[in-house]
Amino acid sequence: MKKIIFYIIVALLIGGAVFYMTNKSFVLGRVGMSFTNKPVDAATTDSIGNVAKDGKRILVAYYSWGGNTRKLAQSIHRQVGGDIIEIRPVKPYPEGYKATVKVVRQELDSGTLPEINVAKVNMKDYDTILVGYPIWYQREPLVVEKFLRSIDTTGKTILPFATSGGSPIESSVTTISKAAPKAKLGDALLANDKGLVNPWLKKYNLIK
Ligand SMILES: Cc1cc2nc3c(=O)[nH]c(=O)nc-3n(C[C@H](O)[C@H](O)[C@H](O)COP(=O)(O)O)c2cc1C
């Protein structure tokens, strides 16, 4: 009898581990991370024409599919001040995770950058652009590449920050540096651990 119970427990543990590995995003979604695309109106997310603290000229520009990066970008913006804009695909991604993964894979394979909707800002107003995004297929989403290619980043300091399901941020730094070759690229922050945000902002004198 004990042996049977032992085997049942082992089977449940293995089954649980296999389920977790194959449905990691689903499980993470259940424990609080967002896994549904619910676009938010620009009127509630964008804020332009602000003077940042200490006269700094800062723009926070981000893309978020499920809301994790939006929360992070908004929290960074509350701390550093300046302007904040959300990058939006003209054609929204599906609401569901699996459908989005499929669409994104096709976009990456086709190599065409999706059209974006983003508030018109004058890049001359900024010295520092904090660029936020979720890691998608190990890199920044194509809408972020599209944004960077559509603005003049010459001489600007770009500080990339991201959230992910566990992947590192490094590959996105390579693709971002190609999309903004004349920018000064600072250290990129993978902010899955929120405790890393303030030391990173302090390093660039964006907060005291
Ligand atoms: C299309 C797609 C691709 C993803 N690719 C990766 C990946 O390669 N590595 C990873 O760690 N997480 C990946 N994720 C998970 C997201 O990076 C993670 O959930 C992020 O926090 C989502 O941020 P958001 O809520 O701002 O969209 C992917 C999610 C989606 C929707």
The ligand as an SDF file (V2000), in Angstrom:
LIG
                    3D

 31 33  0  0  0  0  0  0  0  0999 V2000
    4.9540   36.5170  -28.1550 C   0  0  0  0  0  0  0  0  0  0  0  0
    5.6690   36.3300  -26.8230 C   0  0  0  0  0  0  0  0  0  0  0  0
    6.9780   35.8660  -26.8230 C   0  0  0  0  0  0  0  0  0  0  0  0
    7.6620   35.7200  -25.6150 C   0  0  0  0  0  0  0  0  0  0  0  0
    8.9690   35.2950  -25.6390 N   0  0  0  0  0  0  0  0  0  0  0  0
    9.6430   35.1800  -24.4790 C   0  0  0  0  0  0  0  0  0  0  0  0
   11.0170   34.7780  -24.4830 C   0  0  0  0  0  0  0  0  0  0  0  0
   11.6560   34.5190  -25.5050 O   0  0  0  0  0  0  0  0  0  0  0  0
   11.6380   34.6660  -23.2820 N   0  0  0  0  0  0  0  0  0  0  0  0
   11.0020   34.9440  -22.1030 C   0  0  0  0  0  0  0  0  0  0  0  0
   11.6220   34.8410  -21.0580 O   0  0  0  0  0  0  0  0  0  0  0  0
    9.7190   35.3470  -22.0730 N   0  0  0  0  0  0  0  0  0  0  0  0
    9.0240   35.4750  -23.2320 C   0  0  0  0  0  0  0  0  0  0  0  0
    7.7270   35.9140  -23.1980 N   0  0  0  0  0  0  0  0  0  0  0  0
    7.1310   36.2970  -21.9000 C   0  0  0  0  0  0  0  0  0  0  0  0
    7.2080   37.8330  -21.6770 C   0  0  0  0  0  0  0  0  0  0  0  0
    8.5000   38.3580  -21.9260 O   0  0  0  0  0  0  0  0  0  0  0  0
    6.8620   38.1750  -20.2240 C   0  0  0  0  0  0  0  0  0  0  0  0
    5.6610   37.5670  -19.8460 O   0  0  0  0  0  0  0  0  0  0  0  0
    6.7620   39.6940  -20.0320 C   0  0  0  0  0  0  0  0  0  0  0  0
    6.8200   40.0120  -18.6640 O   0  0  0  0  0  0  0  0  0  0  0  0
    5.4710   40.2220  -20.5880 C   0  0  0  0  0  0  0  0  0  0  0  0
    5.4300   41.6280  -20.4460 O   0  0  0  0  0  0  0  0  0  0  0  0
    4.1170   42.4690  -20.7870 P   0  0  0  0  0  0  0  0  0  0  0  0
    3.0620   42.0340  -19.7920 O   0  0  0  0  0  0  0  0  0  0  0  0
    4.5190   43.8780  -20.6330 O   0  0  0  0  0  0  0  0  0  0  0  0
    3.7110   42.1220  -22.1880 O   0  0  0  0  0  0  0  0  0  0  0  0
    7.0230   36.0410  -24.3790 C   0  0  0  0  0  0  0  0  0  0  0  0
    5.6860   36.4730  -24.4010 C   0  0  0  0  0  0  0  0  0  0  0  0
    5.0160   36.6200  -25.6000 C   0  0  0  0  0  0  0  0  0  0  0  0
    3.5910   37.1110  -25.6030 C   0  0  0  0  0  0  0  0  0  0  0  0
  1  2  1  0
  2  3  1  0
  2 30  2  0
  3  4  2  0
  4  5  1  0
  4 28  1  0
  5  6  2  0
  6  7  1  0
  6 13  1  0
  7  8  2  0
  7  9  1  0
  9 10  1  0
 10 11  2  0
 10 12  1  0
 12 13  2  0
 13 14  1  0
 14 15  1  0
 14 28  1  0
 15 16  1  0
 16 17  1  0
 16 18  1  0
 18 19  1  0
 18 20  1  0
 20 21  1  0
 20 22  1  0
 22 23  1  0
 23 24  1  0
 24 25  2  0
 24 26  1  0
 24 27  1  0
 28 29  2  0
 29 30  1  0
 30 31  1  0
M  END
$$$$
